[in-house]
């Protein structure tokens, strides 16, 4: 999402390829709503947080492979 200042774009405002909102990654990966909510809470992520696909997958896989009851 690039913002424009007059007729020119602001530096650093352009979207970076591969970085998407966590909701978009969850939908594309078929992550269920309860798992997504738990991963979001465990990682302290707010809705709309943008991350790379690999970072999102690492968070989901880490949550799914964690022992029940935490550490």
N, CA, C and O atoms as a Maestro MAE file, in Angstrom:
{
 s_m_m2io_version
 :::
 2.0.0
}

f_m_ct {
 s_m_title
 :::
 protein
 m_atom[284] {
  # First column is atom index #
  i_m_mmod_type
  r_m_x_coord
  r_m_y_coord
  r_m_z_coord
  i_m_residue_number
  s_m_chain_name
  s_m_pdb_residue_name
  s_m_pdb_atom_name
  i_m_atomic_number
  :::
  1 25 0.846 -1.151 0.000 1 A "UNK " " N  " 7
  2 3 0.000 0.000 0.000 1 A "UNK " " CA " 6
  3 2 0.900 1.224 0.000 1 A "UNK " " C  " 6
  4 15 1.523 1.546 1.011 1 A "UNK " " O  " 8
  5 25 0.962 1.879 -1.095 2 A "UNK " " N  " 7
  6 3 1.805 3.059 -1.155 2 A "UNK " " CA " 6
  7 2 0.961 4.305 -0.971 2 A "UNK " " C  " 6
  8 15 -0.149 4.412 -1.493 2 A "UNK " " O  " 8
  9 25 1.500 5.224 -0.233 3 A "UNK " " N  " 7
  10 3 0.815 6.497 -0.021 3 A "UNK " " CA " 6
  11 2 1.438 7.521 -0.948 3 A "UNK " " C  " 6
  12 15 2.646 7.509 -1.184 3 A "UNK " " O  " 8
  13 25 0.613 8.398 -1.467 4 A "UNK " " N  " 7
  14 3 1.120 9.421 -2.370 4 A "UNK " " CA " 6
  15 2 1.106 10.770 -1.691 4 A "UNK " " C  " 6
  16 15 0.175 11.108 -0.960 4 A "UNK " " O  " 8
  17 25 2.135 11.526 -1.941 5 A "UNK " " N  " 7
  18 3 2.262 12.886 -1.445 5 A "UNK " " CA " 6
  19 2 2.262 13.767 -2.686 5 A "UNK " " C  " 6
  20 15 3.298 13.956 -3.325 5 A "UNK " " O  " 8
  21 25 1.094 14.305 -3.022 6 A "UNK " " N  " 7
  22 3 0.993 15.055 -4.270 6 A "UNK " " CA " 6
  23 2 1.034 14.080 -5.429 6 A "UNK " " C  " 6
  24 15 0.170 13.209 -5.527 6 A "UNK " " O  " 8
  25 25 2.013 14.202 -6.307 7 A "UNK " " N  " 7
  26 3 2.148 13.317 -7.460 7 A "UNK " " CA " 6
  27 2 3.263 12.295 -7.294 7 A "UNK " " C  " 6
  28 15 3.511 11.512 -8.211 7 A "UNK " " O  " 8
  29 25 3.929 12.281 -6.172 8 A "UNK " " N  " 7
  30 3 5.010 11.310 -5.985 8 A "UNK " " CA " 6
  31 2 4.733 10.440 -4.771 8 A "UNK " " C  " 6
  32 15 4.061 10.859 -3.830 8 A "UNK " " O  " 8
  33 25 5.259 9.226 -4.805 9 A "UNK " " N  " 7
  34 3 5.067 8.307 -3.692 9 A "UNK " " CA " 6
  35 2 6.101 8.580 -2.617 9 A "UNK " " C  " 6
  36 15 7.241 8.945 -2.907 9 A "UNK " " O  " 8
  37 25 5.684 8.397 -1.361 10 A "UNK " " N  " 7
  38 3 6.608 8.585 -0.255 10 A "UNK " " CA " 6
  39 2 7.597 7.434 -0.220 10 A "UNK " " C  " 6
  40 15 7.213 6.291 -0.465 10 A "UNK " " O  " 8
  41 25 8.866 7.708 0.081 11 A "UNK " " N  " 7
  42 3 9.848 6.630 0.161 11 A "UNK " " CA " 6
  43 2 9.485 5.648 1.256 11 A "UNK " " C  " 6
  44 15 9.065 6.049 2.341 11 A "UNK " " O  " 8
  45 25 9.645 4.349 0.973 12 A "UNK " " N  " 7
  46 3 9.375 3.315 1.951 12 A "UNK " " CA " 6
  47 2 7.908 2.989 2.121 12 A "UNK " " C  " 6
  48 15 7.559 2.155 2.955 12 A "UNK " " O  " 8
  49 25 7.056 3.613 1.365 13 A "UNK " " N  " 7
  50 3 5.630 3.382 1.517 13 A "UNK " " CA " 6
  51 2 5.123 2.250 0.627 13 A "UNK " " C  " 6
  52 15 3.999 1.783 0.814 13 A "UNK " " O  " 8
  53 25 5.928 1.798 -0.337 14 A "UNK " " N  " 7
  54 3 5.519 0.744 -1.250 14 A "UNK " " CA " 6
  55 2 5.506 -0.611 -0.533 14 A "UNK " " C  " 6
  56 15 6.273 -0.838 0.403 14 A "UNK " " O  " 8
  57 25 4.629 -1.497 -0.986 15 A "UNK " " N  " 7
  58 3 4.557 -2.829 -0.393 15 A "UNK " " CA " 6
  59 2 5.761 -3.653 -0.797 15 A "UNK " " C  " 6
  60 15 6.256 -3.547 -1.920 15 A "UNK " " O  " 8
  61 25 6.220 -4.463 0.115 16 A "UNK " " N  " 7
  62 3 7.352 -5.341 -0.138 16 A "UNK " " CA " 6
  63 2 6.806 -6.688 -0.590 16 A "UNK " " C  " 6
  64 15 5.939 -7.249 0.080 16 A "UNK " " O  " 8
  65 25 7.294 -7.227 -1.718 17 A "UNK " " N  " 7
  66 3 6.794 -8.523 -2.184 17 A "UNK " " CA " 6
  67 2 7.055 -9.614 -1.145 17 A "UNK " " C  " 6
  68 15 8.121 -9.652 -0.530 17 A "UNK " " O  " 8
  69 25 6.073 -10.504 -0.957 18 A "UNK " " N  " 7
  70 3 6.230 -11.620 -0.028 18 A "UNK " " CA " 6
  71 2 5.801 -11.300 1.390 18 A "UNK " " C  " 6
  72 15 5.661 -12.205 2.212 18 A "UNK " " O  " 8
  73 25 5.592 -10.042 1.687 19 A "UNK " " N  " 7
  74 3 5.138 -9.665 3.026 19 A "UNK " " CA " 6
  75 2 3.657 -9.333 2.931 19 A "UNK " " C  " 6
  76 15 3.241 -8.434 2.200 19 A "UNK " " O  " 8
  77 25 2.867 -10.099 3.704 20 A "UNK " " N  " 7
  78 3 1.415 -9.927 3.679 20 A "UNK " " CA " 6
  79 2 0.880 -9.939 5.097 20 A "UNK " " C  " 6
  80 15 1.579 -10.325 6.034 20 A "UNK " " O  " 8
  81 25 -0.353 -9.518 5.245 21 A "UNK " " N  " 7
  82 3 -1.007 -9.540 6.555 21 A "UNK " " CA " 6
  83 2 -1.156 -10.986 7.013 21 A "UNK " " C  " 6
  84 15 -1.344 -11.888 6.196 21 A "UNK " " O  " 8
  85 25 -1.071 -11.201 8.330 22 A "UNK " " N  " 7
  86 3 -1.139 -12.558 8.852 22 A "UNK " " CA " 6
  87 2 -2.460 -13.235 8.496 22 A "UNK " " C  " 6
  88 15 -2.498 -14.456 8.337 22 A "UNK " " O  " 8
  89 25 -3.540 -12.470 8.367 23 A "UNK " " N  " 7
  90 3 -4.822 -13.039 7.970 23 A "UNK " " CA " 6
  91 2 -4.757 -13.618 6.561 23 A "UNK " " C  " 6
  92 15 -5.355 -14.659 6.287 23 A "UNK " " O  " 8
  93 25 -4.034 -12.949 5.670 24 A "UNK " " N  " 7
  94 3 -3.884 -13.435 4.302 24 A "UNK " " CA " 6
  95 2 -3.072 -14.727 4.273 24 A "UNK " " C  " 6
  96 15 -3.414 -15.658 3.544 24 A "UNK " " O  " 8
  97 25 -2.001 -14.786 5.061 25 A "UNK " " N  " 7
  98 3 -1.196 -16.012 5.141 25 A "UNK " " CA " 6
  99 2 -2.036 -17.163 5.689 25 A "UNK " " C  " 6
  100 15 -1.967 -18.280 5.177 25 A "UNK " " O  " 8
  101 25 -2.828 -16.896 6.726 26 A "UNK " " N  " 7
  102 3 -3.655 -17.939 7.340 26 A "UNK " " CA " 6
  103 2 -4.657 -18.494 6.338 26 A "UNK " " C  " 6
  104 15 -4.845 -19.708 6.251 26 A "UNK " " O  " 8
  105 25 -5.291 -17.620 5.590 27 A "UNK " " N  " 7
  106 3 -6.274 -18.052 4.602 27 A "UNK " " CA " 6
  107 2 -5.604 -18.872 3.510 27 A "UNK " " C  " 6
  108 15 -6.119 -19.921 3.124 27 A "UNK " " O  " 8
  109 25 -4.467 -18.412 3.006 28 A "UNK " " N  " 7
  110 3 -3.759 -19.116 1.941 28 A "UNK " " CA " 6
  111 2 -3.255 -20.482 2.401 28 A "UNK " " C  " 6
  112 15 -3.202 -21.421 1.606 28 A "UNK " " O  " 8
  113 25 -2.885 -20.601 3.673 29 A "UNK " " N  " 7
  114 3 -2.343 -21.850 4.199 29 A "UNK " " CA " 6
  115 2 -3.436 -22.769 4.741 29 A "UNK " " C  " 6
  116 15 -3.152 -23.913 5.095 29 A "UNK " " O  " 8
  117 25 -4.670 -22.296 4.811 30 A "UNK " " N  " 7
  118 3 -5.759 -23.114 5.319 30 A "UNK " " CA " 6
  119 2 -5.694 -23.340 6.821 30 A "UNK " " C  " 6
  120 15 -6.115 -24.387 7.313 30 A "UNK " " O  " 8
  121 25 -5.167 -22.362 7.552 31 A "UNK " " N  " 7
  122 3 -5.071 -22.453 9.011 31 A "UNK " " CA " 6
  123 2 -6.456 -22.196 9.605 31 A "UNK " " C  " 6
  124 15 -7.112 -21.210 9.267 31 A "UNK " " O  " 8
  125 25 -6.895 -23.093 10.496 32 A "UNK " " N  " 7
  126 3 -8.228 -22.942 11.097 32 A "UNK " " CA " 6
  127 2 -8.273 -21.702 11.986 32 A "UNK " " C  " 6
  128 15 -7.244 -21.224 12.464 32 A "UNK " " O  " 8
  129 25 -9.475 -21.197 12.196 33 A "UNK " " N  " 7
  130 3 -9.650 -19.990 13.007 33 A "UNK " " CA " 6
  131 2 -9.137 -20.158 14.437 33 A "UNK " " C  " 6
  132 15 -8.490 -19.245 14.950 33 A "UNK " " O  " 8
  133 25 -9.403 -21.297 15.107 34 A "UNK " " N  " 7
  134 3 -8.894 -21.444 16.476 34 A "UNK " " CA " 6
  135 2 -7.362 -21.477 16.538 34 A "UNK " " C  " 6
  136 15 -6.764 -20.887 17.438 34 A "UNK " " O  " 8
  137 25 -6.740 -22.155 15.596 35 A "UNK " " N  " 7
  138 3 -5.272 -22.209 15.577 35 A "UNK " " CA " 6
  139 2 -4.711 -20.831 15.273 35 A "UNK " " C  " 6
  140 15 -3.736 -20.407 15.892 35 A "UNK " " O  " 8
  141 25 -5.318 -20.128 14.326 36 A "UNK " " N  " 7
  142 3 -4.854 -18.790 13.986 36 A "UNK " " CA " 6
  143 2 -4.942 -17.856 15.193 36 A "UNK " " C  " 6
  144 15 -4.012 -17.099 15.471 36 A "UNK " " O  " 8
  145 25 -6.069 -17.919 15.906 37 A "UNK " " N  " 7
  146 3 -6.244 -17.070 17.086 37 A "UNK " " CA " 6
  147 2 -5.213 -17.398 18.156 37 A "UNK " " C  " 6
  148 15 -4.677 -16.496 18.799 37 A "UNK " " O  " 8
  149 25 -4.934 -18.681 18.349 38 A "UNK " " N  " 7
  150 3 -3.957 -19.092 19.359 38 A "UNK " " CA " 6
  151 2 -2.542 -18.665 18.986 38 A "UNK " " C  " 6
  152 15 -1.781 -18.214 19.842 38 A "UNK " " O  " 8
  153 25 -2.191 -18.805 17.721 39 A "UNK " " N  " 7
  154 3 -0.861 -18.389 17.259 39 A "UNK " " CA " 6
  155 2 -0.719 -16.877 17.419 39 A "UNK " " C  " 6
  156 15 0.315 -16.388 17.872 39 A "UNK " " O  " 8
  157 25 -1.758 -16.147 17.046 40 A "UNK " " N  " 7
  158 3 -1.741 -14.686 17.161 40 A "UNK " " CA " 6
  159 2 -1.522 -14.270 18.617 40 A "UNK " " C  " 6
  160 15 -0.725 -13.377 18.903 40 A "UNK " " O  " 8
  161 25 -2.230 -14.921 19.525 41 A "UNK " " N  " 7
  162 3 -2.101 -14.587 20.950 41 A "UNK " " CA " 6
  163 2 -0.729 -14.986 21.489 41 A "UNK " " C  " 6
  164 15 -0.098 -14.226 22.225 41 A "UNK " " O  " 8
  165 25 -0.278 -16.169 21.122 42 A "UNK " " N  " 7
  166 3 1.010 -16.657 21.615 42 A "UNK " " CA " 6
  167 2 2.173 -15.787 21.143 42 A "UNK " " C  " 6
  168 15 3.157 -15.610 21.861 42 A "UNK " " O  " 8
  169 25 2.052 -15.248 19.936 43 A "UNK " " N  " 7
  170 3 3.123 -14.425 19.369 43 A "UNK " " CA " 6
  171 2 2.924 -12.936 19.631 43 A "UNK " " C  " 6
  172 15 3.778 -12.125 19.272 43 A "UNK " " O  " 8
  173 25 1.808 -12.570 20.251 44 A "UNK " " N  " 7
  174 3 1.546 -11.160 20.539 44 A "UNK " " CA " 6
  175 2 1.307 -10.341 19.285 44 A "UNK " " C  " 6
  176 15 1.695 -9.174 19.217 44 A "UNK " " O  " 8
  177 25 0.673 -10.946 18.295 45 A "UNK " " N  " 7
  178 3 0.412 -10.262 17.027 45 A "UNK " " CA " 6
  179 2 -0.952 -9.603 17.030 45 A "UNK " " C  " 6
  180 15 -1.920 -10.159 17.548 45 A "UNK " " O  " 8
  181 25 -1.023 -8.441 16.463 46 A "UNK " " N  " 7
  182 3 -2.285 -7.736 16.294 46 A "UNK " " CA " 6
  183 2 -2.821 -8.021 14.895 46 A "UNK " " C  " 6
  184 15 -2.058 -8.367 13.993 46 A "UNK " " O  " 8
  185 25 -4.112 -7.879 14.718 47 A "UNK " " N  " 7
  186 3 -4.720 -8.062 13.402 47 A "UNK " " CA " 6
  187 2 -4.072 -7.098 12.412 47 A "UNK " " C  " 6
  188 15 -3.829 -5.931 12.720 47 A "UNK " " O  " 8
  189 25 -3.806 -7.606 11.236 48 A "UNK " " N  " 7
  190 3 -3.217 -6.781 10.189 48 A "UNK " " CA " 6
  191 2 -1.702 -6.737 10.192 48 A "UNK " " C  " 6
  192 15 -1.108 -6.123 9.306 48 A "UNK " " O  " 8
  193 25 -1.061 -7.371 11.161 49 A "UNK " " N  " 7
  194 3 0.407 -7.390 11.222 49 A "UNK " " CA " 6
  195 2 0.929 -8.028 9.942 49 A "UNK " " C  " 6
  196 15 0.435 -9.076 9.526 49 A "UNK " " O  " 8
  197 25 1.917 -7.410 9.319 50 A "UNK " " N  " 7
  198 3 2.474 -7.926 8.075 50 A "UNK " " CA " 6
  199 2 3.803 -8.628 8.349 50 A "UNK " " C  " 6
  200 15 4.695 -8.078 8.995 50 A "UNK " " O  " 8
  201 25 3.909 -9.854 7.840 51 A "UNK " " N  " 7
  202 3 5.122 -10.655 8.009 51 A "UNK " " CA " 6
  203 2 5.405 -11.425 6.726 51 A "UNK " " C  " 6
  204 15 4.564 -11.496 5.831 51 A "UNK " " O  " 8
  205 25 6.600 -11.998 6.651 52 A "UNK " " N  " 7
  206 3 6.948 -12.854 5.519 52 A "UNK " " CA " 6
  207 2 6.284 -14.211 5.696 52 A "UNK " " C  " 6
  208 15 5.961 -14.612 6.815 52 A "UNK " " O  " 8
  209 25 6.084 -14.906 4.601 53 A "UNK " " N  " 7
  210 3 5.433 -16.210 4.624 53 A "UNK " " CA " 6
  211 2 6.185 -17.183 5.534 53 A "UNK " " C  " 6
  212 15 5.566 -17.897 6.323 53 A "UNK " " O  " 8
  213 25 7.502 -17.216 5.429 54 A "UNK " " N  " 7
  214 3 8.308 -18.120 6.241 54 A "UNK " " CA " 6
  215 2 8.168 -17.864 7.731 54 A "UNK " " C  " 6
  216 15 8.129 -18.803 8.526 54 A "UNK " " O  " 8
  217 25 8.093 -16.603 8.108 55 A "UNK " " N  " 7
  218 3 7.928 -16.246 9.515 55 A "UNK " " CA " 6
  219 2 6.570 -16.720 10.032 55 A "UNK " " C  " 6
  220 15 6.465 -17.216 11.154 55 A "UNK " " O  " 8
  221 25 5.531 -16.564 9.205 56 A "UNK " " N  " 7
  222 3 4.204 -17.017 9.596 56 A "UNK " " CA " 6
  223 2 4.174 -18.529 9.733 56 A "UNK " " C  " 6
  224 15 3.664 -19.056 10.722 56 A "UNK " " O  " 8
  225 25 4.719 -19.232 8.745 57 A "UNK " " N  " 7
  226 3 4.733 -20.694 8.791 57 A "UNK " " CA " 6
  227 2 5.518 -21.204 10.000 57 A "UNK " " C  " 6
  228 15 5.115 -22.182 10.629 57 A "UNK " " O  " 8
  229 25 6.617 -20.560 10.324 58 A "UNK " " N  " 7
  230 3 7.418 -20.947 11.489 58 A "UNK " " CA " 6
  231 2 6.601 -20.789 12.774 58 A "UNK " " C  " 6
  232 15 6.666 -21.645 13.657 58 A "UNK " " O  " 8
  233 25 5.838 -19.707 12.882 59 A "UNK " " N  " 7
  234 3 5.020 -19.474 14.067 59 A "UNK " " CA " 6
  235 2 3.928 -20.530 14.199 59 A "UNK " " C  " 6
  236 15 3.691 -21.041 15.293 59 A "UNK " " O  " 8
  237 25 3.264 -20.859 13.094 60 A "UNK " " N  " 7
  238 3 2.193 -21.860 13.122 60 A "UNK " " CA " 6
  239 2 2.764 -23.236 13.448 60 A "UNK " " C  " 6
  240 15 2.231 -23.942 14.304 60 A "UNK " " O  " 8
  241 25 3.837 -23.617 12.776 61 A "UNK " " N  " 7
  242 3 4.441 -24.929 13.022 61 A "UNK " " CA " 6
  243 2 4.971 -25.040 14.448 61 A "UNK " " C  " 6
  244 15 4.856 -26.094 15.073 61 A "UNK " " O  " 8
  245 25 5.540 -23.976 14.955 62 A "UNK " " N  " 7
  246 3 6.025 -23.963 16.330 62 A "UNK " " CA " 6
  247 2 4.896 -24.155 17.331 62 A "UNK " " C  " 6
  248 15 5.041 -24.867 18.324 62 A "UNK " " O  " 8
  249 25 3.768 -23.508 17.053 63 A "UNK " " N  " 7
  250 3 2.613 -23.646 17.933 63 A "UNK " " CA " 6
  251 2 2.063 -25.071 17.878 63 A "UNK " " C  " 6
  252 15 1.778 -25.677 18.911 63 A "UNK " " O  " 8
  253 25 1.919 -25.595 16.663 64 A "UNK " " N  " 7
  254 3 1.337 -26.930 16.508 64 A "UNK " " CA " 6
  255 2 2.235 -28.044 17.076 64 A "UNK " " C  " 6
  256 15 1.731 -29.091 17.482 64 A "UNK " " O  " 8
  257 25 3.534 -27.830 17.108 65 A "UNK " " N  " 7
  258 3 4.433 -28.865 17.616 65 A "UNK " " CA " 6
  259 2 4.814 -28.652 19.095 65 A "UNK " " C  " 6
  260 15 5.569 -29.442 19.662 65 A "UNK " " O  " 8
  261 25 4.300 -27.603 19.702 66 A "UNK " " N  " 7
  262 3 4.611 -27.326 21.119 66 A "UNK " " CA " 6
  263 2 3.868 -28.317 22.009 66 A "UNK " " C  " 6
  264 15 2.771 -28.764 21.673 66 A "UNK " " O  " 8
  265 25 4.467 -28.655 23.137 67 A "UNK " " N  " 7
  266 3 3.774 -29.563 24.064 67 A "UNK " " CA " 6
  267 2 2.541 -28.885 24.675 67 A "UNK " " C  " 6
  268 15 2.520 -27.667 24.853 67 A "UNK " " O  " 8
  269 25 1.546 -29.660 24.983 68 A "UNK " " N  " 7
  270 3 0.337 -29.139 25.618 68 A "UNK " " CA " 6
  271 2 0.711 -28.623 27.000 68 A "UNK " " C  " 6
  272 15 1.417 -29.302 27.746 68 A "UNK " " O  " 8
  273 25 0.255 -27.457 27.337 69 A "UNK " " N  " 7
  274 3 0.561 -26.876 28.637 69 A "UNK " " CA " 6
  275 2 1.786 -25.984 28.615 69 A "UNK " " C  " 6
  276 15 2.234 -25.527 29.666 69 A "UNK " " O  " 8
  277 25 2.341 -25.726 27.427 70 A "UNK " " N  " 7
  278 3 3.497 -24.812 27.319 70 A "UNK " " CA " 6
  279 2 4.813 -25.538 27.345 70 A "UNK " " C  " 6
  280 15 4.934 -26.645 26.821 70 A "UNK " " O  " 8
  281 25 5.799 -24.918 27.955 71 A "UNK " " N  " 7
  282 3 7.176 -25.390 27.949 71 A "UNK " " CA " 6
  283 2 7.307 -26.708 28.546 71 A "UNK " " C  " 6
  284 15 8.412 -27.247 28.616 71 A "UNK " " O  " 8
  :::
 }
 m_bond[283] {
  # First column is bond index #
  i_m_from
  i_m_to
  i_m_order
  :::
  1 1 2 1
  2 2 3 1
  3 3 4 2
  4 3 5 1
  5 5 6 1
  6 6 7 1
  7 7 8 2
  8 7 9 1
  9 9 10 1
  10 10 11 1
  11 11 12 2
  12 11 13 1
  13 13 14 1
  14 14 15 1
  15 15 16 2
  16 15 17 1
  17 17 18 1
  18 18 19 1
  19 19 20 2
  20 19 21 1
  21 21 22 1
  22 22 23 1
  23 23 24 2
  24 23 25 1
  25 25 26 1
  26 26 27 1
  27 27 28 2
  28 27 29 1
  29 29 30 1
  30 30 31 1
  31 31 32 2
  32 31 33 1
  33 33 34 1
  34 34 35 1
  35 35 36 2
  36 35 37 1
  37 37 38 1
  38 38 39 1
  39 39 40 2
  40 39 41 1
  41 41 42 1
  42 42 43 1
  43 43 44 2
  44 43 45 1
  45 45 46 1
  46 46 47 1
  47 47 48 2
  48 47 49 1
  49 49 50 1
  50 50 51 1
  51 51 52 2
  52 51 53 1
  53 53 54 1
  54 54 55 1
  55 55 56 2
  56 55 57 1
  57 57 58 1
  58 58 59 1
  59 59 60 2
  60 59 61 1
  61 61 62 1
  62 62 63 1
  63 63 64 2
  64 63 65 1
  65 65 66 1
  66 66 67 1
  67 67 68 2
  68 67 69 1
  69 69 70 1
  70 70 71 1
  71 71 72 2
  72 71 73 1
  73 73 74 1
  74 74 75 1
  75 75 76 2
  76 75 77 1
  77 77 78 1
  78 78 79 1
  79 79 80 2
  80 79 81 1
  81 81 82 1
  82 82 83 1
  83 83 84 2
  84 83 85 1
  85 85 86 1
  86 86 87 1
  87 87 88 2
  88 87 89 1
  89 89 90 1
  90 90 91 1
  91 91 92 2
  92 91 93 1
  93 93 94 1
  94 94 95 1
  95 95 96 2
  96 95 97 1
  97 97 98 1
  98 98 99 1
  99 99 100 2
  100 99 101 1
  101 101 102 1
  102 102 103 1
  103 103 104 2
  104 103 105 1
  105 105 106 1
  106 106 107 1
  107 107 108 2
  108 107 109 1
  109 109 110 1
  110 110 111 1
  111 111 112 2
  112 111 113 1
  113 113 114 1
  114 114 115 1
  115 115 116 2
  116 115 117 1
  117 117 118 1
  118 118 119 1
  119 119 120 2
  120 119 121 1
  121 121 122 1
  122 122 123 1
  123 123 124 2
  124 123 125 1
  125 125 126 1
  126 126 127 1
  127 127 128 2
  128 127 129 1
  129 129 130 1
  130 130 131 1
  131 131 132 2
  132 131 133 1
  133 133 134 1
  134 134 135 1
  135 135 136 2
  136 135 137 1
  137 137 138 1
  138 138 139 1
  139 139 140 2
  140 139 141 1
  141 141 142 1
  142 142 143 1
  143 143 144 2
  144 143 145 1
  145 145 146 1
  146 146 147 1
  147 147 148 2
  148 147 149 1
  149 149 150 1
  150 150 151 1
  151 151 152 2
  152 151 153 1
  153 153 154 1
  154 154 155 1
  155 155 156 2
  156 155 157 1
  157 157 158 1
  158 158 159 1
  159 159 160 2
  160 159 161 1
  161 161 162 1
  162 162 163 1
  163 163 164 2
  164 163 165 1
  165 165 166 1
  166 166 167 1
  167 167 168 2
  168 167 169 1
  169 169 170 1
  170 170 171 1
  171 171 172 2
  172 171 173 1
  173 173 174 1
  174 174 175 1
  175 175 176 2
  176 175 177 1
  177 177 178 1
  178 178 179 1
  179 179 180 2
  180 179 181 1
  181 181 182 1
  182 182 183 1
  183 183 184 2
  184 183 185 1
  185 185 186 1
  186 186 187 1
  187 187 188 2
  188 187 189 1
  189 189 190 1
  190 190 191 1
  191 191 192 2
  192 191 193 1
  193 193 194 1
  194 194 195 1
  195 195 196 2
  196 195 197 1
  197 197 198 1
  198 198 199 1
  199 199 200 2
  200 199 201 1
  201 201 202 1
  202 202 203 1
  203 203 204 2
  204 203 205 1
  205 205 206 1
  206 206 207 1
  207 207 208 2
  208 207 209 1
  209 209 210 1
  210 210 211 1
  211 211 212 2
  212 211 213 1
  213 213 214 1
  214 214 215 1
  215 215 216 2
  216 215 217 1
  217 217 218 1
  218 218 219 1
  219 219 220 2
  220 219 221 1
  221 221 222 1
  222 222 223 1
  223 223 224 2
  224 223 225 1
  225 225 226 1
  226 226 227 1
  227 227 228 2
  228 227 229 1
  229 229 230 1
  230 230 231 1
  231 231 232 2
  232 231 233 1
  233 233 234 1
  234 234 235 1
  235 235 236 2
  236 235 237 1
  237 237 238 1
  238 238 239 1
  239 239 240 2
  240 239 241 1
  241 241 242 1
  242 242 243 1
  243 243 244 2
  244 243 245 1
  245 245 246 1
  246 246 247 1
  247 247 248 2
  248 247 249 1
  249 249 250 1
  250 250 251 1
  251 251 252 2
  252 251 253 1
  253 253 254 1
  254 254 255 1
  255 255 256 2
  256 255 257 1
  257 257 258 1
  258 258 259 1
  259 259 260 2
  260 259 261 1
  261 261 262 1
  262 262 263 1
  263 263 264 2
  264 263 265 1
  265 265 266 1
  266 266 267 1
  267 267 268 2
  268 267 269 1
  269 269 270 1
  270 270 271 1
  271 271 272 2
  272 271 273 1
  273 273 274 1
  274 274 275 1
  275 275 276 2
  276 275 277 1
  277 277 278 1
  278 278 279 1
  279 279 280 2
  280 279 281 1
  281 281 282 1
  282 282 283 1
  283 283 284 2
  :::
 }
}
